[in-house]
Amino acid sequence: MNTSAAQSAAERQVLYVSGNPANRIVELLTAAAWQVVVATDTEAAPDTPTKAAPRVGLIELPQDATPEQLGALQKYVRRAKVTWIALVQPGQADGAATRQFIVDHCYDFITSPYPEQSLLFAIGHAYGLATLRDASSAPQDEPRRISSRRAQGQFDMIGECDAMQELYRGIQKCARTPAPVFICGESGTGKELAARAIHNRSPRARLPYVAINCAAIPTTLLQAELFGHERGAFTGALQQKIGRIESAAHGTLFLDEIGDMPYSCQAVLLRFLQEGTFERLGSNTPIKVDVRIISATHVDLEAAVAQGKFRADLYHRLCVLKVTKPPLRERGTDIEMLAQHALTLYKKEAQHKIRGFSADALAALRQYDWPGNVRELFNCIRRTLVMAENPVITAADLGLNAMPDSLGDALHVAHVQTHASATTAAQGAGNAKKPVHA
Ligand SMILES: Nc1ncnc2c1ncn2[C@@H]1O[C@H](COP(=O)(O)OP(=O)(O)OP(=O)(O)O)[C@@H](O)[C@H]1O
């Protein structure tokens, strides 16, 4: 078996280890498109791990297991080298030996009786983790910490805080596999940039990257836009049109705002993800296309699944790997870097030469909550550059409502102490008029 065939055989396999395997579990996993490999004999050695072996395991821990039984299972789970989910009965995990087994060998555990969705979520997440582990055990070509300058060159992103370092590592790992990636994060955090970075660093980099915003296209047109249509398929379909999926053949399709995809369209997309084929609207001819799917949304997709607004089976298909874009307010000094970057980007639009930000402006940038994240920051700096009347941008120029308490207090104290003008007090409090970046 060649490597890619072996990898695809390993995709979506679950090793189900139980002394008494339940049909209900096998049926549930099979219905969710997992291939189930059942093992009842843990005395026998598991198959030697290969690229085609399952990466995820569900292991039912026997009630009142003796230390010998747990010892035998321990040997088995170590040899099988999969990411394990333990299945236990109520109260079973309270026993010291079982608890230790779970802590030492399992990614998660589920207690019976459990909602079916919980089992599928746990298996899906374990699979995502196992895929990431595979990718990270491949030879590393990057040093541990990435400077902002390198991040800009390699990922087209500014930032070097811890959360961004984690993101860069996630992007590198995801880029090495063709598995679907789901990017979550608040609006304006740069999810589209992350999708592009994954594509640009993947073996598909020179092949098409096609993006579609599922929220921006009317429900009635989205399906035709994604899958294409034949001439006369519906009123107004005057000629045949290739859909975005076909346009992205061999490359990457970025489904932005997937959380807003109408339910009817979700079913068609699911079929494509399961079978790799689809039909253009108005045609019965199946078209097979190889496309790597990256999706993103600012909505809480797990909550949408729980509320019945988003199909659970589609969620599991899309969310094999997960990458999170951190909100700007949690990115510390990255905020200053991004503000400086925006200043460089937009300074041509200023009425006169701008030298930089004052200390009180930087403090205000750090204190503000940035609900619209990087997009809001860029807009704020751009607006300020156009409106600013002095060469140094101050907190007042930025017009951010949240005046930082600490700075306000400092200004007040300085003013009381010196009985000087507000400007002098501000200079004493934080060098408000002194440019920090030239
Ligand atoms: N780390 C970053 N470095 C440089 N620019 C960034 C960074 N993060 C975001 N941006 C910029 O912020 C803007 C918003 O980014 P983007 O459209 O990717 O956000 P988003 O998370 O996809 O938003 P939405 O959920 O609203 O679609 C873009 O102009 C993008 O270039």
The ligand as an SDF file (V2000), in Angstrom:
LIG
                    3D

 31 33  0  0  0  0  0  0  0  0999 V2000
   -2.0800   39.3060   12.8370 N   0  0  0  0  0  0  0  0  0  0  0  0
   -2.4540   40.1530   11.8620 C   0  0  0  0  0  0  0  0  0  0  0  0
   -1.5100   40.8430   11.1920 N   0  0  0  0  0  0  0  0  0  0  0  0
   -1.8490   41.7230   10.2310 C   0  0  0  0  0  0  0  0  0  0  0  0
   -3.1090   41.9750    9.8700 N   0  0  0  0  0  0  0  0  0  0  0  0
   -4.0830   41.3200   10.4780 C   0  0  0  0  0  0  0  0  0  0  0  0
   -3.8180   40.3670   11.5130 C   0  0  0  0  0  0  0  0  0  0  0  0
   -4.9820   39.8630   11.9430 N   0  0  0  0  0  0  0  0  0  0  0  0
   -5.9460   40.4540   11.2160 C   0  0  0  0  0  0  0  0  0  0  0  0
   -5.4270   41.3230   10.3290 N   0  0  0  0  0  0  0  0  0  0  0  0
   -6.1680   42.1910    9.3960 C   0  0  0  0  0  0  0  0  0  0  0  0
   -7.4260   42.4310   10.0210 O   0  0  0  0  0  0  0  0  0  0  0  0
   -8.4650   42.4730    9.0560 C   0  0  0  0  0  0  0  0  0  0  0  0
   -9.5290   41.4710    9.3940 C   0  0  0  0  0  0  0  0  0  0  0  0
   -9.0330   40.1700    9.1220 O   0  0  0  0  0  0  0  0  0  0  0  0
   -9.9640   38.9910    8.5450 P   0  0  0  0  0  0  0  0  0  0  0  0
  -10.9150   39.4980    7.5140 O   0  0  0  0  0  0  0  0  0  0  0  0
   -9.0510   37.8590    8.1890 O   0  0  0  0  0  0  0  0  0  0  0  0
  -10.7660   38.6610    9.8890 O   0  0  0  0  0  0  0  0  0  0  0  0
  -11.8600   37.5440   10.1490 P   0  0  0  0  0  0  0  0  0  0  0  0
  -11.5380   36.9520   11.4770 O   0  0  0  0  0  0  0  0  0  0  0  0
  -11.9150   36.6140    8.9730 O   0  0  0  0  0  0  0  0  0  0  0  0
  -13.1700   38.3890   10.2900 O   0  0  0  0  0  0  0  0  0  0  0  0
  -14.7180   37.9550   10.0490 P   0  0  0  0  0  0  0  0  0  0  0  0
  -15.0370   36.8810   11.0710 O   0  0  0  0  0  0  0  0  0  0  0  0
  -15.4660   39.2050   10.2830 O   0  0  0  0  0  0  0  0  0  0  0  0
  -14.7820   37.4470    8.6320 O   0  0  0  0  0  0  0  0  0  0  0  0
   -7.8160   42.2330    7.7150 C   0  0  0  0  0  0  0  0  0  0  0  0
   -7.5300   43.4920    7.1310 O   0  0  0  0  0  0  0  0  0  0  0  0
   -6.5150   41.5230    8.0740 C   0  0  0  0  0  0  0  0  0  0  0  0
   -5.5400   41.7340    7.1010 O   0  0  0  0  0  0  0  0  0  0  0  0
  1  2  1  0
  2  3  1  0
  2  7  2  0
  3  4  2  0
  4  5  1  0
  5  6  2  0
  6  7  1  0
  6 10  1  0
  7  8  1  0
  8  9  2  0
  9 10  1  0
 10 11  1  0
 11 12  1  0
 11 30  1  0
 12 13  1  0
 13 14  1  0
 13 28  1  0
 14 15  1  0
 15 16  1  0
 16 17  2  0
 16 18  1  0
 16 19  1  0
 19 20  1  0
 20 21  2  0
 20 22  1  0
 20 23  1  0
 23 24  1  0
 24 25  2  0
 24 26  1  0
 24 27  1  0
 28 29  1  0
 28 30  1  0
 30 31  1  0
M  END
$$$$
